[in-house]
Amino acid sequence: MTLDALLAKYGCKSLDEVIGQANKFADGDPENGVAEQPDTAVGIYQDILLVSPDHPGVLYALGVVLREAARYAWAIQLAKRICTLCPRDPRGWKLLATVYGEMCRYDDSIRYAEKALECKRTDFTLADVAYAYNNAGDIDNADKYCAEALAAPKSELNREAMRNVEVTLAYVRLAQGRWREGFEGFRKTLRTKWRKERVYSTATGADTT
């Protein structure tokens, strides 16, 4: 596939516009009831990679979708590809940190999160380090990095970074026995990727959530 063919297929004027289209399908908007469409996103990302096979942003975005689908082996390979192409880009290390965190390989998760932090110290990478330490049960370090992330200058990814920090901080506060703060933070995870709303049918056929 050529770039012109890609743009024509998706009715876009630039590669960035196609990527943005794919990202919208990948992310959805759960707060406004818009569901993620990962299969559609994967199809677009694959087409983009046929045109630009070493695009780190697309490799990362596809890796995130695969991580969310628990396709960890593929997500790890994409992350390592980013690390090879752009070793100073924190996204490859960040992806490894979150994948290994979900696999309960906490030492690896911390190691890669700290590697991402060495590349760029932002609210986003600080949020990932806090997540890694919290998963490992190191509440003191998790608390420390949450505080630093909240105080850091706002990045272009601030909205997602702050959501991640709020979730981590809620678990930190619960672990500390600070129940009011912990449960207030935990409630913010409703209708997010951490706590998706499900609809179940009761014995009478009525729906309940």
N, C-alpha and C positions, 0 to 999 in steps of 0.2 A: 504494500500500500504506500502511495506517495502522500506527501503533506496535503497537496491539493485535493486528493481523493478523500482524505480524512476530514478536511474542512467541509467538503461538499456533503459527505455522509451525515454529519451532525449539524449542518446548517450554521457553521461558525466562521468567523473571519480570522481567527488566530488560534495557535496551539493552546495558548493560555485559556482561551474561551472554552475550548473542548475540555481541558483539565477541570475548569470550574464547573462545567456541566456534570462531569463524572463525580466530582467531590460532593455536589448537592445530592446525588443519588446515594453516595456512600454514607453521608452524614445524616440525611433526613433532618427533621426538626421535631424531635419528640415532645418538646414543650408546647408545640402548636399542633400536635396530632399528625404530623407528617412522618410516615414510616420510612425507615431506611430501605433502599432497594439494592442490596449488595451485588446481586447477580448482574443487574444492569450496569452498575459501576464497574465491576470486573471486566465486562465486555468492552467498555469504553477504554479503560486503562490498557487492556491488551492491544487494542487498535493503536493507541498512542505509542506504546512501546515498540510496535512494528515500525513506526516512523522515527522514533527517538528512543532507542533501546537503553541508553544510559542516563535517562532523565532521572536525577535523584529524587525529585519531588514526587514523580509518578511511582517510582519504585517504592518510596515510603508509603504513599497513600494506598497502593495495592497491598503492601505488607500489613498495614493496619486492618484492612478489610479481612485479610486472611487470618490475622491474629484474632479478630472478633469472631471468626467462624471456627476457631480452635484448630486451624490448619498451621500448626506451629512450625513444622519442618520447613514448609515453603516460606513462611514469614521470616524465619531465621536466615534462609538463603538470600532473600531479598535484602535484609538488613546488612548481611555481610558484604553483599555487592556494593551497597552504598558506602560502607566503611572502606572498601577497596578503592572505589572511584573518588571519594571525597572524605578522607580520614579526618578532616577538621570540621566536617558537617556533623552536628550533634544528632541529626535525625536517625542515622544508622545505629549509633550506640543507644539512643533512646528506645528505638524499636526493640533492640535486643534486651534492654532492661525490662521493658514491660512484658515481652513474651516470656522471658525466664521467670518473671514475677508470677505470671499466671500459671506457670508450670511448677511453682513452689520450689524453684531453685534459687533461693534467696541470696546466697553469696554471689552467684553470677549476676543476679539482678542488680545488686548494690554495686558490683564492680563496673558494670556497663553504664549504670546511671551516673556514677562518678566520672567515668570517661567522657560522657556527654557534657557533664558540667565543666570539665577541663577545656572542652572545645568552646563553650559559650556559657557564661553564667547569666542566665535569664530567669524570669519567673517560671518559664516552662520547664527548663532543666532542673531548677530547684524543686519544682513540684514533683518531678519524677524521682529525685533522690529521696524526698520525703515519703513518697509512695513505697519505694524499695525498702527503706528502713522500717516503715510501719508494718509491711508484710512480714519482715523478718523478726518482728517483735521488739525492735529497738525503739521504744517509745520516746526516749529522751532525744535521740538524733532526729527522729521523725518530727517531733515538736519544734526543734531548732530550725530545721529546714523549711517547715511550714511558715514559721515566723519570717524567715528571710525571704521566702517567695512572696509573701503578702506585702513586704516592704520594698521589694525590688521595683525598678522602673517598669512600666507597662510595655509589653511587647505586642507585636501584631497578633500573637496567639493568646493574648491575655484572657479572653473570655473562657477558653477551654482550660487554660492553666489554673485560673481561679476556681473553676468548678472542681478540678482535680484536687486542689488544695483543700477546698471546703470538705470534700468527702474524706480525705485523709485526716484532716484535723478533727472531724467528727469522731472517727475511730480512736484517735489519740485521746480526745477528751473522755470518751467512754472508758478507755483503758485506765485513765487517771482517776476514774470515779467522779468526774465532773459531769453529772448526769444531765442537768438542764442544758448545758452547752452542747453536750454530745448528741442528745436526741434532737435538739433544734437543728444541728447540722445534718443529722441523719435524715431528717424529713426532707431536706433539699434534694435528696437522691430520688425522690418519687418521680416517676415518669421520665427518668433519664436512662442512659445505657446501663447503669448499675441496677436499677429496679424498674424494669419495663412493666407497663400495665398489661395484665392478662385478663381476658374475658373467658369465664367458664360457665357452662350450662349446669343448672341445678337439676335435681330429680324431676322437678315440675316443668323443666324446659326454660325457665327464666334465666336471664343472664346475671352474673355477678362478677365483681372484680376482686 
